Amino acid sequence: MKVAIAGGGPGGLYAAILLRRLGHEVTVWERNAPDDTFGFGVVFSDETLTAFEAADPATFAQIASSFARWTDIDVFYRGTCQRSGGHGFSALGRKHLLHILQQRAAELGADVRFQTEAPGAEALSAGHDLVIAADGANSILRAAREETFGPSIDVRRCKYMWLGTDLVFDAFRFHIVETEFGVFQIHGYPYDAEMSTFIVETDEATWRRAGLDVNEGRDLPPGVSDEHGIAFARERFAEVLGGHQLFANNSKWLNFRTIRNASWSAGNVVLLGDAAHTAHFSIGSGTKLAMEDSIALAWAFKERPDDDVATVLAAYEAERRPVVESTQRAAQASLEWFEEIALYVGQPPKQFAFNLITRSRRITYDNLQIRDAGFVEQVDREFAPVDGAPTVTPPMFLPYKLRELELENRVVVSPMDMYSAVDGVIGDFHLVHLGARGIGGAGLVMSEMICVSAEGRITPGCAGLYRDDQIEGWRRVVDFVHGHGRAKIGAQLGHSGRKGSTKLLWEGDSQPLDDGNWPIVAPSPLPYFPHSQVPREMTREDMDAVREQFVAAVRRAQEAGFDLLEIHCAHGYLLNSFLSPLTNRRSDEHGGSLENRARFPLEVIDACRAAWPAEKPISVRISATDWVEGGFEGDDAVALARLLAEHDVDVVHVSTGQVSPDQLPAYGRSFQTPFADRIRNEVGIPTIAVGAISSAEDVNTTILAGRADLCALGRPHLYDPFWTLHAAADQGWRGDPWIVQYRSGRRKPQDGTVGPPKPPPRRFDEGEEAVAGARLWQSVRSEA
């Protein structure tokens, strides 16, 4: 096979090496000279090095002999240094890496043409069987076929500058420097015996206040650095440098750009490395991703020698894309954390360090315990000090208080609609369903959405508190939970709005009933689906009626004995429909600005607060983003949370989406937690995090990092009603949330601890990446 590679950086050269090993004819075009390189050091994880060793032992041996290696992360913050060990990194100079790869490519017979622009896309495609676009973030080949590749470029808010220093660090360092302009962070790591990488980053507002925008708008030529910014760094970070020097190499203030492509291949052209995808430098290097791409691409061709190029490229992308997207999700979480770092400055030192280290959601409480159990114990003790206690309580099992309500722990059984009521009345199913979760160890059990009127039901199977005869069913549930365990129970009240009069979930999610429909209302006459029933636009009289329906339901919830009240302002139901500009097109005092759109929901909340006992807390569930351009988004959620705090709301239950069928959620591990995090730390109101939180380590990490006060889990509690009890057993926690009737069923290993032995934690940082990555590396290793 005849292969053309545009771009002679590490990704392109490594692809050339691996494809030459497979016997293919390879030509590489590189516009720069062999010794030209921008940047300083390149970081690799231990997992990546394992892949390098399997893919080409000769290259690996040369790289490994040149490494700077370290296992520690140091966080310098407010006069302290917090060290966490066991992380396993290696780095080397980018120029040295290029020399190794250039030498190996030449040794294998690749034709590498330096200081030569690659021919155009059409010429390359016509003259070669395979064309690899490894020509960087500004890829010319990608631009030539932009319609097919479908690139998207997300320009981020922080400014950063890449520098080097002759101060040789002994760990991966984060220096948090508070100035009169704002917070700067330094990312530093050694890459050989004489030099370290030194990246300065800050938010744009701080950058401008510091006067670092003097060269903004000037197109500094390649190789010319921003000397004003470098002088600032030398002066401001002199204490960090300790008399050592800073060095520039095409160093300019930049905004990180996250690049994604709808497709990585077009015909016989495939994107590789930064041309295909980028991930923020705070969780790894683009070089690492590009070289891993090369391994996956070469393996795809080795594994499918008889397939045509297009088939092989499709298989490569199917295998590699999930791994890359997992990395990009982690990188997105990390870069957003640094964009919002000012929210966390003020946390105690150890908690701040834990928060920083776990920011990407890949390293978790459990994972960090494997790496450095002593560090995690220190953070635990700082978070919840207990004098003289031989062991610490896992964060998820710490108590929490809202008004006069005391919760045993931080676990919440999320509201989950069961669609199993008859004419709004619940029966034995709900008693067993919620009763089982009530003795399952969680601190708080939430009801499903209890509808405040028959017209406010989502489906014919929805539960209600709109008649007095519906109270007794709920009282049975509440009495059981109170009588047989230590859990508290909350009532979530809501009105379906335009999403009402629909089929049961398993008959068709949000689909209109075939017959027996009832009239529905909304702030504006907009159907959910084009074929859905069109709601009637609410009048002032309608609003008054709905408000009183909520108040009547609140009184019934109190009569049933509930401990906490939650008002449902999420997921596209009535009150949420007022909040979202996608569903509220009113021109009166209830439409337009957020303050106007929030007017009626706040009116309902005020009325409910007045009717609910003062000693009992109120929660409001919100959708922090619609996941639709032009809809309700994160800034709106923060502004709404401020209003909720002003209206005596005690805790905000932060969900997202389900407002529009056009939503495009960014799914992933704990993907909604950043919204709860921002609201909690920017507004100062307690939050409940929810959404793809599925493990005890997720809960412990979220609570200990200060991202939320409580964590709600839905599907895990459907799978296992005793999820919290089993989490306690897995962690060997002796707080004993088991009810007396079940204690004899606890398994006790020989060491006498409660519960079964804890399974060995995974070494990989994220499950889905581990599966795809391990499969790739094992395949390469077995064939190397």
C-alpha positions in Angstrom: 0.0 0.0 0.0 1.2 3.5 -0.9 0.8 5.9 2.0 1.1 9.7 2.1 1.4 11.5 5.4 1.0 15.3 5.6 2.8 16.4 8.8 6.0 15.1 10.3 5.3 15.7 13.9 5.3 12.8 16.4 1.9 11.5 15.3 2.8 11.5 11.6 6.3 10.0 12.1 5.0 7.3 14.4 2.4 6.3 11.9 5.2 6.2 9.3 7.2 3.9 11.6 4.3 1.5 12.3 3.1 1.3 8.7 6.7 0.7 7.4 6.9 -2.2 9.9 3.9 -3.6 8.1 5.7 -3.3 4.8 3.9 -0.3 3.3 5.5 2.4 1.2 5.4 5.7 3.2 6.2 9.3 2.2 6.0 12.1 4.8 5.8 15.8 4.0 6.9 18.2 6.8 7.0 21.9 6.2 9.6 22.5 9.0 13.2 21.6 9.3 14.2 18.5 11.3 15.3 20.6 14.3 12.3 23.0 14.3 9.9 22.4 17.1 7.5 24.4 19.1 6.9 23.6 22.8 9.0 21.9 25.4 8.1 18.6 27.1 5.7 15.8 26.3 4.0 13.7 29.0 3.0 10.0 28.7 1.1 7.9 31.2 2.2 4.4 32.1 -0.7 2.9 30.1 0.5 4.7 26.9 4.1 3.5 27.5 2.8 -0.1 27.6 1.2 0.5 24.2 4.4 2.0 22.8 6.4 -1.0 24.0 4.1 -3.4 22.2 3.8 -1.4 19.0 7.5 -0.8 18.3 10.0 -2.1 21.0 12.9 -0.3 19.3 11.3 3.2 19.5 10.1 2.5 23.0 13.6 1.5 24.2 15.0 4.8 23.0 12.1 6.8 24.5 12.3 5.0 27.8 16.1 5.6 28.2 15.5 9.3 28.0 12.6 9.7 30.4 12.2 11.9 33.3 9.9 9.9 35.6 7.9 10.9 38.7 4.9 9.6 40.6 3.9 12.6 42.7 1.5 15.6 42.1 2.3 18.7 44.2 -0.4 21.4 44.7 1.1 24.7 46.0 -1.8 26.6 47.5 -2.0 29.4 50.1 1.5 28.7 51.6 1.1 24.9 51.7 2.3 22.1 49.5 -0.1 19.2 49.3 1.5 16.1 47.8 -0.3 13.0 46.4 1.8 10.0 45.2 1.3 7.0 43.0 0.4 8.6 39.7 3.0 7.3 37.3 4.1 9.8 34.7 7.0 10.0 32.2 8.1 12.9 30.0 10.8 13.9 27.6 11.7 16.8 25.5 9.6 17.3 22.4 12.7 17.9 20.2 14.4 14.8 21.5 11.3 12.7 20.8 11.2 14.0 17.3 14.9 13.1 16.8 14.1 9.5 18.0 11.2 9.2 15.7 13.0 10.8 12.7 15.9 8.4 13.1 13.6 5.3 13.4 11.6 6.3 10.4 14.7 6.7 8.3 16.1 3.4 9.6 12.9 1.7 8.4 13.0 3.3 5.0 10.3 5.9 5.2 10.7 8.8 2.8 10.6 11.9 5.1 10.7 15.2 3.2 11.5 18.1 5.5 10.9 21.8 4.6 8.5 20.6 2.0 4.8 21.4 1.8 2.5 18.5 1.1 0.8 18.4 -2.3 -2.9 19.3 -2.3 -5.6 16.9 -1.0 -6.7 15.9 -4.4 -3.2 15.1 -5.7 -2.3 13.1 -2.6 -5.6 11.2 -2.7 -5.2 10.4 -6.4 -1.6 9.2 -6.1 -1.8 7.2 -2.9 -3.9 4.4 -1.5 -4.0 6.0 2.0 -3.6 9.7 2.9 -3.0 10.6 6.6 -3.7 14.2 7.6 -1.4 14.7 10.6 -1.0 18.4 9.8 -2.2 19.7 13.1 -5.1 21.7 14.5 -5.1 24.0 11.5 -5.1 21.1 9.1 -5.0 22.1 5.4 -6.2 18.6 4.3 -9.2 18.8 6.7 -10.1 22.2 5.4 -10.1 20.9 1.8 -12.8 18.4 2.7 -14.5 20.3 5.5 -18.0 19.3 4.5 -17.3 15.6 4.8 -15.2 15.8 8.0 -17.6 18.2 9.7 -15.2 19.9 12.1 -16.4 21.9 15.2 -14.0 24.2 17.1 -14.8 25.3 20.6 -12.6 28.3 21.6 -12.3 28.2 25.4 -12.2 31.1 27.9 -8.8 30.8 29.6 -5.5 32.3 28.2 -2.4 30.2 28.5 1.3 30.5 27.5 3.7 27.6 27.1 7.2 28.3 28.6 10.2 26.3 29.8 12.4 26.7 32.9 15.8 25.4 34.0 14.2 24.6 37.4 13.9 20.9 37.4 10.8 19.9 39.2 10.6 16.6 41.1 6.8 16.2 40.6 3.9 17.3 38.5 3.3 20.8 40.0 0.3 23.0 40.2 1.1 26.4 41.6 -2.0 28.5 42.5 -1.0 32.1 42.6 -3.5 34.7 43.8 -2.8 38.2 42.7 -4.6 41.6 42.8 -5.7 40.8 39.2 -7.1 37.4 39.9 -5.9 33.8 40.1 -3.1 32.4 37.9 -2.2 28.7 37.8 1.0 27.2 36.7 1.2 23.7 35.3 4.8 22.4 35.6 6.6 19.1 35.1 10.2 17.9 34.4 11.1 16.5 31.0 14.8 15.9 31.3 17.7 16.4 33.7 17.9 20.1 33.0 14.5 21.5 32.0 10.8 21.6 33.0 7.7 22.7 31.2 6.1 25.8 32.7 2.6 26.7 31.5 0.9 29.8 32.8 -2.9 29.9 32.6 -5.6 32.3 33.8 -9.1 33.4 32.9 -9.5 36.1 30.3 -10.8 38.8 32.7 -7.7 38.4 35.0 -5.5 38.4 31.9 -6.9 41.8 30.8 -6.8 43.3 34.3 -3.1 42.3 34.5 -2.5 44.3 31.2 -1.4 41.2 29.3 -3.5 42.0 26.3 -1.1 44.5 24.8 -0.3 42.3 21.8 -4.0 41.3 21.3 -4.8 41.6 17.6 -1.2 41.6 16.5 -0.3 38.6 14.4 3.1 37.8 15.9 5.1 35.8 13.3 6.0 32.1 13.9 9.0 31.9 16.2 8.3 35.4 17.8 7.3 35.2 21.4 5.2 37.6 23.5 8.0 39.3 25.4 5.6 41.4 27.5 3.8 38.3 28.8 7.1 36.5 29.5 8.5 39.5 31.5 5.3 39.5 33.5 5.7 35.8 34.3 9.3 36.2 35.3 8.4 39.0 37.7 5.2 37.6 39.1 6.4 34.0 39.5 9.9 34.8 40.7 9.1 33.0 44.1 8.1 29.9 42.2 11.2 30.0 40.0 13.6 30.5 43.0 16.2 32.3 40.9 15.9 30.0 37.8 15.2 31.2 34.3 12.2 31.1 32.0 12.7 30.3 28.4 10.4 31.0 25.4 9.9 29.0 22.2 7.2 30.6 20.0 5.5 31.4 23.3 2.3 33.5 22.9 -0.9 33.9 24.8 -3.5 31.5 23.3 -7.0 30.3 23.9 -7.3 26.5 23.9 -9.4 25.2 21.1 -11.3 21.9 21.5 -11.5 20.3 18.0 -14.0 17.6 17.2 -15.0 16.1 13.8 -18.2 14.4 12.8 -16.2 12.0 10.7 -12.5 11.2 10.8 -12.2 9.9 7.2 -13.3 11.0 3.7 -12.6 8.5 1.0 -9.0 7.4 1.5 -8.0 10.4 3.7 -8.0 10.0 7.4 -7.4 12.6 10.1 -4.9 11.9 12.9 -4.0 13.7 16.1 -4.8 17.4 16.5 -6.3 17.4 13.0 -9.0 15.0 14.2 -9.3 16.0 17.9 -7.7 18.0 20.7 -7.9 17.6 24.5 -6.8 20.2 27.0 -3.2 19.9 28.1 -4.2 19.6 31.8 -5.0 15.9 31.4 -2.4 14.9 28.9 -0.7 15.9 25.6 -1.8 16.0 22.1 1.3 14.1 21.2 0.2 11.2 23.4 -3.2 11.1 21.6 -1.7 11.4 18.2 0.8 8.5 18.8 -2.0 6.4 20.2 -4.0 7.1 17.1 -1.1 5.9 15.0 -1.0 2.6 16.9 -4.8 2.1 16.5 -4.6 3.0 12.7 -1.7 0.6 12.0 -3.3 -2.1 13.9 -6.6 -1.7 11.9 -4.6 -2.3 8.7 -2.7 -5.2 10.1 -5.9 -6.9 11.4 -7.8 -6.4 8.0 -5.3 -7.0 5.2 -7.9 -8.0 2.7 -10.4 -5.2 3.3 -10.5 -2.0 1.2 -9.1 1.2 2.7 -12.6 2.8 3.4 -13.6 -0.3 5.4 -10.4 -0.3 7.4 -10.8 3.4 8.2 -14.3 2.9 9.4 -13.2 0.1 11.7 -10.3 2.2 13.0 -12.7 5.1 13.8 -15.2 2.7 15.5 -12.5 1.3 17.7 -10.6 4.5 18.5 -13.3 7.2 18.7 -14.9 6.0 22.0 -11.4 6.2 23.6 -10.8 9.7 22.3 -14.2 10.9 23.2 -13.7 9.6 26.7 -10.5 11.5 26.9 -12.1 14.6 25.5 -14.9 14.4 28.1 -12.3 14.2 30.9 -10.3 17.1 29.3 -13.5 19.2 29.1 -14.2 18.6 32.7 -10.6 19.6 33.6 -10.4 22.7 31.5 -13.8 23.9 32.8 -12.5 23.3 36.3 -9.6 25.6 35.7 -11.8 28.2 34.0 -13.8 28.3 37.2 -10.9 27.9 39.6 -11.8 31.1 41.4 -14.9 29.3 42.8 -12.7 26.9 44.7 -10.0 29.3 46.0 -11.0 29.5 49.6 -11.4 25.7 50.2 -9.2 24.2 52.9 -5.8 23.2 51.4 -6.3 19.5 51.4 -9.8 19.6 50.0 -8.6 22.0 47.3 -5.9 19.6 46.3 -8.3 16.7 46.3 -10.7 18.7 44.2 -8.0 19.6 41.7 -6.6 16.1 41.4 -10.1 14.6 40.8 -11.3 17.4 38.6 -11.5 15.4 35.4 -13.7 12.7 37.1 -11.3 10.0 36.0 -9.3 9.9 39.2 -11.8 9.2 42.0 -11.9 8.7 45.7 -11.3 5.0 45.4 -8.8 5.3 42.6 -6.8 7.9 44.7 -6.9 5.6 47.7 -5.0 3.0 45.6 -2.5 5.6 44.6 -2.1 7.3 47.9 -4.3 6.1 50.7 -2.5 8.4 53.2 -3.4 11.5 51.3 -7.1 10.6 51.0 -7.2 9.9 54.8 -5.7 13.4 55.4 -8.4 15.0 53.2 -11.1 12.9 55.0 -9.9 14.1 58.4 -9.7 17.7 57.3 -13.3 17.5 55.8 -14.9 15.9 58.9 -12.4 15.9 61.8 -13.1 13.4 64.6 -10.8 13.6 67.5 -9.1 10.4 68.3 -11.1 8.3 65.9 -9.0 5.3 64.6 -10.8 5.4 61.2 -12.5 8.0 59.1 -16.1 7.9 57.9 -16.4 7.8 54.1 -17.8 11.1 52.9 -21.0 9.6 51.6 -21.9 8.4 55.1 -21.4 11.8 56.8 -24.7 13.3 58.2 -26.3 16.4 56.7 -28.8 18.9 58.1 -31.3 21.0 56.2 -33.3 23.3 58.6 -34.4 20.8 61.4 -34.2 17.8 59.1 -31.2 15.6 59.9 -30.1 13.0 57.2 -28.1 10.0 58.2 -25.9 10.3 55.1 -25.5 12.0 51.7 -27.2 9.4 49.5 -30.6 10.3 48.0 -32.9 7.9 46.1 -33.8 10.0 43.1 -37.4 10.7 42.1 -38.4 8.1 39.6 -41.8 7.9 38.0 -43.3 4.5 38.2 -46.6 5.2 36.3 -48.4 2.6 38.4 -51.1 4.6 40.2 -54.8 4.2 39.5 -56.7 7.5 39.1 -53.8 9.1 41.0 -54.0 6.7 44.0 -50.9 4.7 44.9 -51.2 1.1 46.2 -49.1 -1.9 47.2 -46.6 -1.4 44.4 -45.5 1.9 45.7 -45.4 0.6 49.3 -43.0 -2.2 48.3 -41.0 0.0 45.8 -40.4 3.0 48.1 -40.4 0.8 51.3 -37.6 -1.3 50.0 -35.5 1.8 49.2 -36.5 3.2 52.5 -34.7 0.4 54.4 -31.9 0.2 51.8 -29.6 2.6 53.7 -30.1 5.9 51.8 -30.4 9.0 53.9 -33.3 10.5 51.9 -35.8 8.7 49.7 -37.7 10.9 47.2 -41.2 10.1 45.9 -41.9 10.2 42.2 -43.4 13.4 40.8 -46.7 13.7 42.6 -49.1 15.6 40.4 -51.1 18.5 41.8 -54.1 18.0 39.6 -55.7 15.4 37.3 -54.9 17.6 34.4 -51.3 18.0 35.6 -50.6 14.3 35.2 -48.0 13.2 32.7 -49.8 9.8 32.1 -52.9 8.1 33.3 -50.6 6.1 35.7 -49.2 9.1 37.5 -49.6 9.5 41.3 -51.3 12.5 42.8 -52.2 14.5 45.9 -55.0 16.4 44.3 -57.8 14.7 46.3 -58.0 13.8 50.0 -58.5 10.1 49.3 -55.0 10.0 47.8 -53.4 10.9 51.2 -53.7 7.5 52.8 -51.6 5.6 50.2 -48.8 8.1 50.8 -49.2 8.0 54.5 -48.7 4.2 54.4 -45.4 4.6 52.5 -44.2 7.4 54.8 -45.1 5.5 58.0 -43.3 2.4 56.7 -40.1 4.3 55.9 -40.2 6.1 59.3 -41.1 2.9 61.2 -38.5 0.5 59.8 -35.4 2.5 59.1 -33.6 5.8 59.6 -34.2 7.2 56.2 -36.2 10.4 55.6 -38.7 10.8 52.8 -39.5 13.7 50.5 -42.5 14.5 48.3 -41.8 15.9 44.9 -44.8 18.0 43.6 -45.2 18.9 40.0 -47.5 19.7 37.0 -46.9 18.1 33.6 -47.7 21.2 31.5 -47.3 20.5 27.8 -45.8 17.1 28.5 -49.1 15.8 29.9 -51.8 13.5 28.6 -49.2 11.0 27.2 -48.7 7.2 27.2 -47.0 5.2 29.9 -43.3 5.3 29.5 -43.0 1.8 28.2 -45.7 2.4 25.7 -44.1 5.4 24.1 -42.0 8.0 25.9 -43.8 11.4 25.8 -46.0 10.2 23.0 -49.6 11.4 23.0 -52.4 9.1 24.1 -54.3 7.4 21.3 -57.6 8.3 23.1 -58.8 9.6 26.4 -56.8 12.8 26.2 -57.4 15.6 28.6 -56.7 19.3 27.9 -53.2 20.5 28.7 -51.8 24.0 29.5 -48.4 25.7 29.1 -47.0 29.2 29.1 -47.1 29.2 25.3 -49.1 27.1 22.8 -46.2 25.0 21.7 -46.4 21.2 21.4 -43.6 19.0 22.6 -43.4 17.0 19.4 -45.0 18.3 16.1 -47.6 15.6 16.5 -48.2 16.2 20.2 -51.3 17.9 21.5 -51.1 21.7 21.4 -51.4 23.2 24.9 -53.6 26.1 25.7 -51.7 29.2 26.7 -52.3 29.9 30.3 -54.2 32.9 31.5 -53.8 34.7 34.8 -56.8 32.8 36.1 -55.1 29.5 35.1 -52.0 30.5 37.0 -54.0 31.3 40.1 -55.7 28.0 39.9 -52.4 26.0 39.5 -50.8 27.9 42.3 -53.6 26.9 44.6 -53.4 23.3 43.4 -49.8 23.3 44.5 -50.7 24.7 47.9 -53.5 22.2 48.4 -51.0 19.4 47.5 -48.5 20.8 50.0 -51.0 20.6 52.8 -51.8 17.0 51.9 -48.1 16.1 51.8 -47.8 17.5 55.3 -50.8 15.5 56.4 -49.1 12.3 54.9 -46.1 13.0 57.1 -43.4 13.8 54.5 -40.1 15.3 55.8 -39.1 17.4 52.8 -40.9 19.1 50.0 -39.5 19.4 46.4 -41.0 21.6 43.7 -40.4 20.2 40.2 -39.1 23.0 38.0 -37.2 20.7 35.6 -37.5 18.3 32.6 -39.9 20.4 30.5 -42.9 20.2 32.9 -45.0 23.2 33.6 -42.9 25.4 35.8 -39.8 24.6 33.8 -41.6 25.6 30.7 -42.0 29.1 32.1 -38.2 29.2 32.7 -37.0 28.1 29.3 -37.0 30.6 26.4 -37.6 27.7 24.1 -41.0 27.1 25.6 -42.0 30.5 26.9 -42.7 32.9 24.1 -45.0 35.2 26.1 -44.9 39.0 25.7 -46.5 39.8 29.0 -44.9 40.1 32.5 -44.2 36.4 32.5 -42.1 36.3 29.3 -38.9 37.8 28.0 -36.2 38.2 30.7 -35.2 35.5 33.1 -36.7 37.6 35.9 -40.0 37.6 34.1 -39.9 34.0 33.1 -39.2 33.0 36.7 -42.0 35.2 38.1 -44.7 32.5 38.2 -42.5 29.6 39.3 -41.3 31.8 42.2 -44.9 32.7 43.0 -45.7 29.0 43.3 -42.6 28.4 45.4 -43.5 31.3 47.8 -47.0 29.9 48.2 -45.7 26.4 48.9 -43.1 27.7 51.4 -45.9 29.6 53.3 -48.0 26.4 53.5 -45.1 24.1 54.4 -43.9 24.0 58.1 -41.1 26.4 58.7 -38.8 23.7 60.3 -39.0 21.5 57.2 -36.8 22.2 54.1 -37.8 22.8 50.6 -35.9 21.7 47.5 -36.4 22.8 44.0 -35.4 20.6 41.1 -34.2 22.5 38.0 -32.9 21.8 34.5 -29.6 23.7 34.5 -29.4 23.6 30.7 -31.7 22.7 27.9 -28.8 21.3 25.8 -30.2 23.3 22.9 -28.7 26.4 21.4 -30.7 29.5 22.4 -32.2 27.7 25.4 -31.8 27.9 29.1 -28.1 27.4 30.0 -25.6 27.5 32.8 -25.5 31.2 33.5 -29.3 31.2 33.7 -29.1 28.4 36.2 -26.8 30.4 38.4 -29.1 33.4 38.2 -32.1 31.3 38.9 -30.4 29.7 41.9 -29.7 33.2 43.3 -33.4 33.9 43.1 -34.3 30.6 44.7 -32.0 31.4 47.6 -33.7 34.7 48.0 -37.1 32.9 48.1 -36.1 30.7 51.1 -35.3 27.5 49.1 -33.0 25.3 51.1 -31.4 23.1 48.4 -31.3 23.0 44.6 -31.6 19.6 43.0 -29.6 20.1 39.8 -30.6 18.1 36.7 -30.6 19.1 33.1 -32.5 18.8 29.8 -35.7 17.0 28.8 -37.2 20.4 27.8 -36.9 19.8 24.0 -36.7 16.7 21.9 -33.9 18.5 20.0 -31.6 18.4 23.0 -28.0 17.2 22.5 -26.7 16.3 26.0 -23.0 15.8 26.7 -23.4 12.4 28.3 -20.7 11.0 30.5 -19.7 10.0 34.0 -21.4 12.4 36.5 -22.1 14.7 33.5 -24.6 17.0 35.3 -22.4 17.4 38.5 -20.5 20.4 37.1 -23.8 22.4 37.1 -24.5 21.5 40.7 -20.8 22.3 41.5 -21.0 25.8 40.0 -24.3 26.7 41.6 -23.1 25.5 45.0 -19.8 27.3 44.9 -20.9 30.5 43.1 -24.2 31.1 44.7 -23.5 29.5 48.1 -26.7 27.4 48.2 -26.6 23.6 49.0 -27.1 21.4 46.0 -28.0 17.8 45.1 -26.0 16.4 42.2 -27.8 13.8 40.0 -27.1 12.2 36.6 -24.9 9.2 35.7 -23.7 8.9 39.3 -23.5 5.2 39.7 -20.8 4.2 42.2 -19.9 4.9 45.8 -16.6 6.4 44.5 -18.6 8.9 42.4 -20.5 9.9 45.5 -17.5 10.1 47.8 -15.5 12.1 45.2 -18.4 14.6 44.7 -19.0 15.2 48.4 -15.3 15.4 49.4 -14.4 17.7 46.6 -17.2 20.1 47.6 -19.1 19.8 44.3 -22.4 19.0 45.9 -23.9 18.3 49.4 -26.0 15.3 48.5 -26.0 12.9 45.6 -29.1 11.4 44.0 -29.0 8.1 42.3 -31.9 6.7 40.3 -31.0 3.7 38.1 -28.6 2.2 40.6 -31.5 2.0 43.1 -33.7 0.4 40.5 -31.0 -2.3 40.0 -30.4 -2.6 43.8 -32.8 -1.3 46.4 -30.0 -1.8 49.0 -27.4 0.0 47.0 -26.3 2.1 50.0 -26.0 -0.9 52.4 -23.9 -2.7 49.9 -21.7 0.4 49.4 -21.2 0.5 53.2 -20.2 -3.2 53.2 -17.9 -2.8 50.2 -16.1 0.0 52.0 -15.9 -1.9 55.3 -17.7 0.9 57.0 -19.0 -0.1 60.4 -21.7 2.6 60.8 -24.2 -0.2 60.4 -27.1 1.3 58.5 -28.7 -2.2 58.3 -32.1 -2.6 59.9 -32.2 -5.1 62.8 -34.2 -7.7 60.9 -31.5 -8.0 58.2 -28.3 -7.9 60.3 -28.0 -11.6 60.4 -27.8 -11.6 56.6 -24.6 -9.6 56.5 -21.7 -11.6 55.2 -18.6 -11.5 57.5 -15.3 -12.4 56.1 -12.6 -14.0 58.2 -11.1 -10.6 59.1 -14.4 -9.7 60.8 -15.2 -6.7 58.7 -18.8 -6.0 57.7 -19.8 -7.2 54.3 -18.0 -9.0 51.5 -14.3 -8.4 50.7 -13.9 -5.3 48.6 -13.1 -6.2 45.0 -9.8 -4.9 43.7 -10.3 -1.5 42.0 -9.5 -1.0 38.4 -6.2 0.6 37.5 -7.6 2.4 34.5 -9.2 5.7 35.3 -12.5 5.3 33.4 -14.3 2.1 32.6 -15.2 2.7 28.9 -11.7 3.8 28.1 -10.3 0.8 29.9 -12.3 -1.6 27.8 -11.5 -0.1 24.5 -7.9 0.7 25.5 -7.1 -2.6 27.0 -8.5 -4.4 24.0 -6.3 -2.4 21.7 -3.1 -2.8 23.7 -3.7 -6.5 24.3 -4.2 -7.0 20.5 -1.1 -5.1 19.7 1.0 -6.9 22.3 -0.2 -10.3 21.3 0.9 -9.6 17.7 4.1 -7.6 18.3 
